[in-house]
Amino acid sequence: MSVGRNDPCPCGSGRKYKQCCLSNQELGEVRWRAWREAEGVVVPAVLEFAGDTWGESFLEHAFEQFFSGSPDPEDPLTHGQWDQLFLPWFAFDFIPRPSTLRRSAKSWPRTTLAEAYLGAHGQHLPPMETRALRAGAEAPLSFMVVTSVQPGQSIDVKDILSGDVHHVVERSASTSLLAGHVVLARVIADGDLAIMSGLGPFPLSPTSHQTVIDYREAVLRPRGPVNRASVKAAAPEILALYHRLAHEALHPASPRLQNTDGDPLAPTTLEFKVRCSVREAFDRLKTLTLSNDDDELLADASWSDTGELTTVELVWSKRGNRLHRHWDNTTLGNLALSPGGLRVSVNSTKRARKIRRLVEKYLGSDGLFLRETIESVDALLEAAKVGGGSDDPADAGQGIEDTPEGRAILAEMGRRHWEAWFDGKIPALGGVTPREAAKTRLGCERLEALLAEYAWRSEAGPRSSIEPDVAWLREQLGLPGGKAG
């Protein structure tokens, strides 16, 4: 709620708002506007200065260098949304590359344009514009993770590369950014007042946080201390990395579909001619299941009038699971026996090769392989879309989560999965377990990024009984933001 000038001040001083904190807020607003306007004057002034001094070819060279790391084959000059990042980059980061300079470009500067502009006009500039130019020239363009947001007012960010933290007064972007977003930005400060000068047009999801950490640890840290100066020096690499991450976010690759053993999905059907009776084939193949109870295996079988077994289905299974350590068993495929034939369904070529060897081993000369059919995963997905849109009310409410029993089963599966998660090696954590990661500074940083990603996924999709309780995970790992905290 807004506070009237004559209302009691929200700070609790007992004085009227106009006589207490209002004056400080008004002063802060005046300072912010002046600092924002100074930045808004000097950046276009540098652009005009560069065009007047070195001409159109210089500007074209800058455009080429800005987009040199972009994987987007389209003409980047038509992408107006990049202006908000390009113009401050041009003023504060762009330095012509010596290897690309032509003879006609010998007069081009070897410093940032902000420094060149200060050298030419600094003595005539208002003090605040001079401070804005120097602050921008010193501040690195870097990847920031948004830690908190006050919509319409401010953003708190942490520089993933240098570790610096900033409280940024930001009216516009604070209405669209969320905690966990990764942005490319430059923060310039005048004392305790900070604003963003240059913001990447595409905020990145928490998934990109891990990639930026990898870049810092694998590329920047081996060169020496990672600080504002080293991040500033790496501006071309950082811009190229942002171009790649933005391109991947805008053009996501198709997910790699795999089964619970980590094998690529390839729905496969194998057909065999069976020369022995269904009962004899059943007795030989039942070892592929995890049951020793014939009555259980034959519960849904079919029999002839004379009492002969005619059809039966077997579930090919194994103990445990390579990817999910808490699983008791894994279903590998299904075998359907009928007079004279066997039809086997699996979901990968690896399993298809294995089951063919096993069937030929157990049936011997009584099992003759006929054919193998591999279905298109895309076709199956399309069929699922078409078949999943029934408008019949009788089909509603039949999902596993629509019954108390189903919800209980999924809740138990989720509990077991997340309890095992603490001691499983996670690639995003550098191949260590969450418990191990929580013991180191770098591990905690990676955990924060991973948990932010989990939280985003939970909020983006429908509620599920097996989605992670991020606050509980934090509590168990002793991280801030847990339920106990």
N, C-alpha and C positions, 0 to 999 in steps of 0.2 A: 504494500500500500504506500502511496506517496505521502510525504510528510509536509504539512503546511508550514509556512514561515513562522507562524506564531504558536505552533504546536510544541509540546515538550520535546527536547532533542532526544533521538533514539539512543544516544550514548549513555543516557542515565544521569547526566550532570545536574538535572533539575532546571537548567536554563532553557530559554526558548531556542528553537532550532536556528532562527536567523541570527541569534547572538552567540551561537556555539559552532557546530560543525558545518553549517551551511556555507560560511565564509571560506572554510578550508576546501570544501567541494567545489565552490565556484572558482577558487584560485587554481585548483587542480585542473578544472575544465579549461581555464584560460591558458595554462601552461601547455596542456595537451594540444589544444588547437594551434598554438604558436609553433610548437615543435613539429606537428604534422604539416602545417603550412610551409615551414622552412624546408622540410624534406620534399614537399610537393613542388617547390620552386627550383631547388638546385638540380634535381634529376633532369627535368626538361631543359634546364639551362645548359647542362653538360652535353646533352644530345645536340642542341643547336650549335654549341661551341665546336663540337667535333665535326659536324657537317660543314660549317663555315670554314673550318681550318684545313680539313683534310679531304673533303669532298665525298661524293656519292660512293666511290669505290671503297672508301674506308668503312662506310656504313654497311655495304654489302659484305665486306670481309667479316665484320662483326656478326652479321646474321649467319653467315656460313659457319663461323666458329661456335656460335651459340647452339646451333642445331646439329653440329658434327657428330654428337653422340646419340642422336635420335634414331631409333630403328624404324620410325614411321616413314614410309616411302612417299607420302603425299607432300605437296609443296608446303613447307612450314610457314612461309611468309603469309599464307592466307589464314593462319590460325591466330586470330586476334586475341584469343583467350590467353596467349602467352605474353602479351604486352606487360601485364602487371609484374611478371618476373623478369622479362628481358630488359626493360628500361633501367631498373636499379642495377641489374647485373652489368649492363653496358657502362654505367657510370662508375661502379665500385669494384668490379672484378675483371672486366675485359682488358687484356693486354695483348696486342697483336703478336702472333707467334713469329719469331724471327725466321724460321724455316720456310714460312709461306710468303714472306715479304718480297715484293718485286723491286726493281731499281727505282721505280717511280714512288715507292713507299718508304724511301730512306728517311724521310722526315717524320714518319709516324712515331708516336711516343713509345717509350719502353717502360712506362709506368701506367697505373690506372688513370682513367680519364679524369676522375675526381682530383687526383694529385696534379695532373697537368692543368686542369682548370684553376685550381688554387694558385698554382705558380703564375698563371697569366692574369688572374683577376682577383686573387685573394685579398689584396690590400684595399679593394674598393667594396668588398662585400659586407653586409651587416653581420655582426658577431654571431647571431644564431645560425645564419646560413653557413658561415665558416665552420661552426661546430658540427652542423649536420653533415657537411662534406667530409670532415675528418673522422667523425664517428662512423659514417658509412664506409669510408676507405679502410678503416681498421677492423670493422666487424666482418666475421666470416659468413659466407652463405653455407648453411648447414642443415642437416636433418634434425628436426625437433619433434619430440613426442608431446602431445597435449596431455597435461596431467590434471587440469581442472578448467572449467569454463564458467564464467558469469555472463550469460547471454546478453548481448548488447552493451557490455561493459569491458570485460577483460578476459585474458587467457593466461594461464600459467603453463609454461613449456619448459622442457629440459632438453638441452642440446645432447643428442645421442653420441655425438663424436667427441666433443670437448668436455662434456659433463656440466657445463654452465647451466644455471637455472635462471629463468626470467619471468617477471610479472609484467605482461604486456597489456597496455591499454589499447583495446581494439574494439571498435564499435560494430564493424561489418562482419568480419570473419567469425566473431564470437557467436553469431546467431546461427551458424551452420556447422561449426566444428564441434566434435565430441571428444571427451576424454578417451585416449587410446589412439586417436588419429595421429598419423605421422605426416608432417608437412616439411617442405623445403622452404626455408625462410632466412631472412637476415634480421637481427634485432639490433636497432641502434638506440643508444640511451643518451639522455642529457641529465646527468646526475641520477636521481632515483626514478626518472620518467623514461619508460621504454616503449617504442613502437616497432612495428614490422615495416621494413622497407624491402619490398619484393617478396611475394608469396607465390609458391608454385600453384598453378591453377587447378591441380587435381590432388585433393587430400588422399593419402594412402591408408589402407587398413592396417591394423596391428601386425598382420602377417609380414609386412615390409620391415618392421622393427628388427626382426632377426637378421634379415639381409644386411641392414645397415650396421648392426653389431659385427657381423662376419667381415664386412669391408674394413671396419675400424681395426679389428684384431688381426686380420690377415695382411692388410695393406699399410695402414697408417702406423700402427704400433711398431712394426719392425723398423721403421725409419727413425724412430726416436720418440720423445714425449709427444703425446697427443694433446695439444692445447689450441688456443685461438689462432696462433700464428701458423701452426702446421695445418690446421683445417683451412685457413685462408689460402695457403699455398696450394692446397689440393682442389681448389675450386673447379678446374676443368673436369677432373675425375668425378667429383660430387655431382656436377651438373649432368654428366653423361649417365651416371647411375640413376639419377632421378628420371631422366628421359626413358631409360629402360623400364624402371618400375612403373612409371605412369603408363607406358605403352602396354605392359603386361596387365595392368589393372583395367585398362580400356578394352583390351583384346585378350581376355582370359583364354588360356589353352583348355582344350577339352580335358576333363578329369581322367586320370589313369584308373580305369576300373580293374579291380583285382579281387580274388577270392580271399578267404580267411587264412590262406597259407602265403599270401603275397604274390600269387601267380596272376598274370594278366588274364582277364576273363575271355573265354572262348567257348561258349556253349556248344558242346559236342555230343553227338549220339553215335554209339557203336552198335552194329547189328551182327549177330552170330547165328549160324545154323547149328542147332543142337540135335545130335543123333540119339541121345539117350532120353529116358523119360524125364518129365518135369520133376518127379520126386527124387530121382537119382541126381539130377543136376542141382537140385536144392541142397541135398545132403553134401555135395562137394563144395558148393559155393557159400554155404552159411558161415563158414569160417571168416568170411570178409566182414561179418557183422560183429557187434560187441556183446551179443546175447548168446547164452548157451541153452536157452529155453525154447524148444521146438514149438511148444504150444503158443508162446508169445509171438514167434516169427510167423506162424501159420494162422494167426487170429483172423486176418482179413483175406485169406486165400480162398480160391474157388475149387470145387470138387465135382467130379462127374457123378452120374447116377450110380455108377458101380464103385464109387469110393476112391477113384484115382484123382490125384492132385492135378489140376489143369492150369491154374494161374497162381502166381505168388510174386510178391515184390519184396526185395531185400534192400536194406539201407547199408551201403558200404561206409564204414566208419573207422576211426582210429582214436586212440587215447590222446588227450591233451590237444594243444594248438601252439604252433610256433610263434604266432603273433600275439595271441591272447593267453598268457600263461595261466590265468585263473580258470580257463575253460576245462571241463572234465573230458570232453570229447569233441571231435569234429566230424561232421557229415561230409564225405568225399564224393558221393554219388548214389544213384539208384539203379537197381537191376530188376528188370521185369521179365520173368520166365513164363513162357506159354508153350504149348505143344510144338516142338520142332524149332523153337526160336528163343533168342535172348536179346533184349534191348537194354543197353546201358546208357545212362545219361550222366555226364559230368560237366564241369564248367571251366576246364582249362585243358590245353593240349598236354601238359605235363601229367595230369591225372589220367587223361585218355591213354597215353602210352603205358602208364603203370597198370591200369585196370586191364588193358588188353593182354599184357604179359601174365597177369594173375589168372585171368579167365582161361587162357591157353594152358597155363600150368595145371589148374585144377580140373579142367574138362578134358585135357589131352586131345586125343583124336576124335572125341565126341563133340568138340567145339570147333567150328570152322568160321573164321572171320570172313564177313561178307563186305561190309562197307563202313565208312566213317563219314559223318556229315557235320560240318562246322557251320553254325549259324552266325549271322551278323549281329554284333552287340547293338549297333545302331537300330537295326530292324526290331530287335526285342524291346528296346527302350521306346520306340515309336508305337509298337503294339501295346505296350503297357499304358502309354498316354491315351491311346484310343480306347482301350478297354477299361480304363480307370475312371471314366466320366459318366457312369450310370446315373440317371435321374430318377430311377425307381426308388421310392421310399423304402421298399422292402430291403434294399441293399444298404441303407444307411445304418450306421451304428454297429457295423459288423467288424470293425477294426479291433486289434488285440487290446488297445487301450480303452475300449468301450465297455469292458466288463471288469468287475472288481478282481476277478481271478487273473485276467490279462494284465491289469495294472500292477498287481502284486508280483507277477512273474517278471515284468520289465523292471520294476523297482529293485527286485533282488539282483537281477542281472547288472543293473547300473551300480548298485552298491558294491558288488564283487569286482566289477571292472575298475571303479575308482579307488577301491582299497588296494588293488594290485598295481594301479598306476604309479603310486608313490615309489615303488621299487623296480619299475621297468625302465629300461634305457630308452630315452626319448631323443630322436635325431635333432629336434629343434633346440635341445639343451646341450648339444655337442656330444651326444652319445652317452650322457650320464643320467642317473636317475634323479627325479625331483628331490628326493631327500639329500642326495649328494650335492645337487646344484644349490640348495638352500644354505649350504655351509660356506659358500664363497661369494664375493662381491659380484663377479661376472656371472656366476650361476644365478644369483638372485635377480640380476638385471634380465637375464634370458627368461627366467620364470615369470617376471612381471609382464614381459611381452607375450608369453604364451598364455598366461591367464587372461590377459586383456583380449586376446583372440578368442578364447573359449567364451568369455562373457559376451562378445559381439555376436558370435554364432548363436548363442542361446537367445539373445534378444531379437535376432534377425528372423529366426524360424519359429514354427509353432512349438509350444511347450511340449516337452517329452519327459517320460519317466526316467530316461537314462541320460539326460543332459547333465553336465557337471554342476555341482553346487560350489561356485567359485569361492564364496565366503568360507565354506567349510574346508576347501582345499587350502586356502590361505591360513586358516586356523591351525590345521594339522602341520603345516610347514613353518609356522611361527612367523608368517609375513604380515605386515600391516594390512588392515582391512578385513581380518578374519572375524568370525562370529563373536569370538570372545572379546574382540577389541571394539 
